[in-house]
Amino acid sequence: RRSTMRVVCALLTLAATAAAFDFPIIDVHVHLADMGLLQYDWNIPKLNRNWTCADYLNATSGSVLPSRNIVFVEVDCKPTSRLTEVQWVQGLAWSPACSLDFEAIIGHASLELPNITDVLDIMQREPLLRGIREGEACGMLNSSDFLRGLRELTRRGLIFEFVCGWAQLPDVERVVAQFPDGRFVIDHLGNPDIGNAAAFSQWQHSIQSLARYRNVAIKVSGALSNAAHGVYGNWTVEEIQPYVLSTIQAFGYERSMFAGNWFFVLNAGTYVEWAAALQQILRS
């Protein structure tokens, strides 16, 4: 299918030898925000503003990974704004004022709620909706209510994205094992504690174990934030390299997806720096 082929173009297969990435890519993890329209469950002073299509294009145009093709990922809205967020992004995708090509929308819904079927019915009226991410789910992975909602998501052929921390990856695997027909994505390399040498082997084992499930893919992203620990620029390529390479070695290029994590990458560095660091790592 066209969408599958374009996602393949987004993968990293040619990156190790390319002087620049001279083939089309899809950035599979982009956030946009409208502070006037939507209410958010976070308050980060340097990020508390609108983030537009033009902001993304301006920030990425000078990198080795410029892209107009994106997957929008929910931005942790308050419950009352989650449906509006999906509708807003669908409107951006249709608007000539936004120069981005939206490949998909990953919305935010509470799978554990009894009315999740109705919520998904409404969200799926927006043709670009392809999946759900719910950060709160990481605290209820063994809940029968969450698993019921995940069965409904699987029945609809929608993706579920896990944004859990590295210590929760064994619980994530137990969930994945119950859904052989599910479609799953692990965000941000499984959110390792980069710099914690004692935790590396446990994280690596969890990633290798999850990679055994062919219905799981992973996003090569979040490395700067997970290394910086809240301090801008507090990371090195040498620190993040073993995490990136271990992930790609486990999942292979065909299930490792480039993700810029715009605009939250700005907590730790820039999109240009992340793209350049990734290219340097792959060349190794």
N, C-alpha and C positions, 0 to 999 in steps of 0.2 A: 504493500500500500504506500501511497505518497507520503503519509505522515511517518511511517516507519523508515522509509528511505531517507527522509530529511533528518530524522533523529540520528540515523547512522552517520550522516554527515557531521553531526554535532559531536561525535565521539572523538577520541584522541588518537586514532590509529596512525595518522600521518605526522603527528606532532614531533616525534623524536628527531626527525631528519629535516623538517621544514625550517628554512631560514625565517619565514613568517608563516602564519596560518593562511595560506592563499586559497582555501576552499571554504565553502559556506558552512557556518556553524549555527547551532541553536544554543543560546545560554538558557539552561533549564531552571534557573533560580533567580528571578528578578522580582524585587519589591517596588511598588509605586505607592504613593500615599496622598490622600487629600484630607488635611486636618479639619477643613471646614465641613466636609460632607460626612466624614466617618469619625467614630470614636475608637481610640486604641487603648489596649491594656498595657502600654509601656510608656515610659517618660524618660527619654534620653535627650538632655538639653541640646546637644549638638545636632541631633537628628530631628528635632521637633519642628518640622516644616513640611510643606508640600514637596513631593518628589515626582517629577513629571517625566514624560517620554523624552523631552528635550534634555533633561538632566542626565538621563542614562546615555543618550547618544553623545553628549558632550564629554562625559566621563570616560567613555570606552573608545572613542574614535581614534585616540592616539596610542592605543594598545596593540599588541600583537594578536589580539583576539577581538577585533571589532565585529559587532553583530547587530543586525536589526531584527533578527528572529529570536523571539523569547518565549519562555513559559513564565507566566505570572504566578507567583506563590503568595498565598494569603499573608497578611502582615499583623496577625494577632489582634484583630478587632475585638471590641466588646461584643457580647452576643447580639445586641440589638442592631449592630452594623454589619454582621457577617453576610447576610443575603444582599444588602445594598452594595457591599464591596464587589461581589461577583457581578452584579448588574452594572456597576460603574465601569469595571474593567471591560466587560463585553461592549459597553458603549465606546470606550477608548479604542477598542479593536476595530470598530466600525467607523471611527471618526477620521476624516482626512487631515485633521489637525495633529494627529499622532502618527509619526513616521515609522513606528515599530510594527513588525509583523508578528502578531500574537498566534502562537501555535497551540496553546492550551492555557487553561486556567485551573489552578489548584485552589479550591476554596476551603473555608473553615466551617466545620459543622461538628456538633457534639453527638458522636455516634451512640452514646449511652442513653440519650433521651428517648422516651417512649414514642415521641412523634417524629423520629428521624426519617421514617418513610415519607411523610408529608414534606419535611424540609428538603429532602433530596429531590422529590418531585418538582418542587418550585425551582430549586437551583438548576436542575437539568433542563429547564426551559431556555437557559442560556447555552447556545450551541457549542461554545468552547470549553465548557466544564468537562474536565477529564479525571478529576480526582479530588481527594480531601486530605488535608493535613490538620491534625488536632494535637497540639502540644500537651494539653491536659491529659490525653490518653496515656501518656507515659506513667502516670500514677495509678492507672486502673487497668493495666494490660491483662490481669487475671479476672476482671469483672465480667460476670455473665451478661450484664447489660451492654458493655462495650463490645463483647464478642457477638452479641445478637446484631448490633448495628453494623459490625464489620461483615457479617454474613450478608446483610442487605446490600452493602456496598459491593461486595464480591458478586452478588447476583446480578447487579447492574453493569458489571464489567468495569467499574471505576477503580482507579489506583488509590492506595492509601500510602501516605508518606509518614515515616517515623522520624521524629526530630529529637529522640531520646538521647540521654547521655550515655557514655561508653559503658558505665557500670550496669546499665539496664539492657544491654544488647542480648544477654542470655534470655531474658524475659521476652524480648522481641522475637528471638528465634523460636521460642515455645509457641508464640502466637502464629508465626509464619507456618510452622509445621502443621497447624490445624487447618490451613487453608491452601491446599495444593492448587486450587483454581484461582487464588487471589493474585493480585498484581501489586507489588510492594516496591517502595523506594526508601533507601536509607539516606538521610540528609547528612551533609557535612562530615563525610568520612566516619560517621558514627560518633561524632563529637568526642574525639580522644582528648585526654589531658596532656597536651603536648608539653614536653619538658619534664614530665613525671616519669622517669626511667623505670620506676618500680611497677607502674601501671601498663607499660608498653606491651609486655608479653600477653597480659590478659586481654587488652584491647585487640591485639593482633590475632589471638586465638578466636575471639568472638567474630571478628571480621571473616576469617577463614572459614569458620563454621557456617556463618550465614551465607557465604558465597556458594555453598553446596546446593542451595535452593535456586533453581534456574528461573524462578519467577520473582527474584529479588535483584534489583539494580541499585547502584550507589552513586551519589553525587560527590565528585571531587571538588570540594568547596569547604569553606569555613576554617581552613587551616590557619589563616592569619589570626582570626579571632580566638581560636582555641590555643594558639601559642602565645598571644599577647596578654591574655588574662586581664583585659581591661585597660592596658597601658598602650597607647598609640605607638606603633613602630617597634614594639618590644618583641620582635621575632626575627629569625634568620632563615635563609633558605636551607641551611644545613640542619636546622631543627625540624623543619616540616618535611624534608625529603623522605625519611624512612616511612612516614605515615602515608604519603602519597604513593610511593612505590609499593608498599605492602598492600595497599588497597587495590591498585591496578593489577598486581600480581595475583591477588585472590580472585577478583571478579573478571579479569580480562578486559581488554579494550572494549569489547562488545557490550559490556554492562557497566562501564565506568563513564559517567557523563560529566562534562565540564559544566560548572556552575559558578557564576561570578558573585553571588550573594549580595548584589547591589540592593540597597544602599547601606546595609548593615556592615559591609566590609569596611566602611569608613571609620568604624570604631577602632580598627587596628592598622589600616593602611589604605591604599587606593586600589581601584580595579586594575589600573595599569601595572602597579607593582605585583599584584597577585598573578596576572597573566604572564608577566615576565618571569616571575619565580617558578611558575609551573613549566614554562618552556625550558628554563635552565635545568629543572629537575628531570624532565623527560629526556633531555639531551644526554644526561649522565648514563 
